[in-house]
Amino acid sequence: MEIIEKAKKIAELLDNKKAKDVEILDIKELTTLADYFVICSCGSAVQMRACGDEIEEKLGELGFLPAHVEGYNSGTWILMDYGDVVVHIFLEETRRFYDIERLWTDANKILRKQSDNVNKNL
C-alpha cells in the first residue's frame, strides 16, 4: 500500500465513524515529521476514541501499527503516529483553538471532506 493510499484509507475510516471536516495535508516537502497529516474533528471524547480504535483495528489488519499514540485518554486531541502518516483527531473546540491547518498553510491539501458531506479532492 502506497503512503497516500494509507492516508486515504484513514480518511475513509474517519468518515465512516462520522468524523467532521476530514482533511489530508501533504507535508512531505515541508518537514521530515511525516509525509501526510490526516486531520478531523469529533463531537465528543467517545467519538474520538471510537475513531482512534477503528483506525488502529483496521490498519492493524493491514499490518500497520502506530509507532505512538498520544492523548487517547485526554478527550481533546488524539495523535496517532504511523511514521509516514500522522493522524490528528480533535474535539471540535480543540481543533478551532489550535488551528493546525493555519500552522501548515503551505501544505498541499489532498482531500477535504466537510461536514456538509461535500467531498473535495484537491
C-alpha positions in Angstrom: 0.0 0.0 0.0 1.4 3.4 -1.0 1.6 6.1 1.6 -1.1 8.2 0.1 -3.4 5.2 -0.1 -2.8 4.7 3.7 -3.7 8.3 4.3 -6.9 8.0 2.2 -7.8 4.7 4.0 -7.6 6.6 7.3 -9.7 9.4 6.0 -12.3 6.9 4.8 -12.3 5.2 8.2 -12.8 8.5 9.9 -15.7 9.4 7.6 -17.3 6.0 8.3 -17.2 7.0 12.0 -18.9 10.3 11.2 -15.9 12.5 11.9 -16.2 16.0 10.7 -14.1 18.1 8.3 -11.7 15.3 7.4 -8.6 16.7 5.6 -5.4 15.2 4.3 -2.4 17.6 4.1 0.7 16.7 2.1 3.6 17.9 4.3 6.5 15.9 2.8 8.1 18.9 1.2 7.8 20.9 4.4 9.1 18.6 7.1 10.7 15.3 7.9 8.0 14.6 10.6 5.8 12.7 8.1 4.5 12.7 4.5 0.9 13.3 5.4 -1.3 14.6 8.2 -4.9 13.4 8.4 -7.0 15.7 10.5 -10.6 15.5 11.7 -13.0 16.8 14.3 -15.3 14.9 16.6 -18.3 16.0 18.7 -17.3 14.1 21.8 -14.4 12.2 23.5 -16.3 9.0 23.0 -16.5 9.6 19.2 -12.8 10.5 19.2 -11.8 7.2 20.9 -14.1 5.3 18.5 -12.3 6.9 15.6 -8.9 6.0 17.0 -10.0 2.5 17.8 -11.3 2.0 14.3 -8.1 3.2 12.7 -5.9 1.1 14.9 -8.1 -2.0 14.3 -8.4 -1.7 10.5 -4.9 -0.6 9.8 -3.7 -3.4 12.2 -5.5 -5.9 10.0 -3.4 -4.5 7.1 -0.2 -4.9 9.0 0.2 -1.2 10.1 0.7 -0.5 13.8 1.1 3.0 15.2 4.6 3.9 16.5 3.0 6.0 19.1 -0.5 7.1 20.3 -0.8 10.2 22.4 -3.9 11.8 24.1 -6.2 8.8 23.9 -7.5 9.3 27.5 -7.3 13.1 27.5 -10.5 13.6 25.5 -9.5 16.6 23.5 -6.8 15.5 20.9 -5.6 12.1 19.9 -2.4 11.9 17.9 -1.6 8.6 16.1 1.9 8.3 14.6 2.1 5.9 11.7 5.6 7.2 10.7 4.7 8.5 7.2 1.2 9.4 8.2 0.2 11.2 11.4 -3.4 11.3 12.4 -4.9 14.2 14.4 -8.3 13.5 15.9 -9.6 16.7 17.6 -12.5 17.6 19.7 -14.2 20.4 17.7 -13.3 23.2 20.1 -9.7 22.0 20.4 -9.3 22.0 16.6 -10.6 25.5 16.4 -8.2 26.6 19.2 -5.0 25.0 17.8 -6.0 25.7 14.1 -3.4 23.2 12.9 -4.3 23.9 9.3 -3.2 27.5 9.7 0.2 26.3 11.0 0.6 24.1 7.9 -0.9 26.6 5.5 1.9 25.8 2.9 0.9 22.2 2.8 -0.9 20.8 -0.3 -4.5 19.8 0.6 -5.1 16.3 -0.9 -8.6 15.8 0.4 -11.1 17.9 2.3 -14.4 16.3 3.3 -16.5 19.0 5.0 -19.3 18.3 7.5 -21.9 19.1 4.9 -20.8 15.9 3.1 -19.1 17.7 0.3 -16.1 15.7 -0.8 -13.3 17.7 -2.4 -10.3 16.0 -4.0 -7.9 18.8 -4.4 
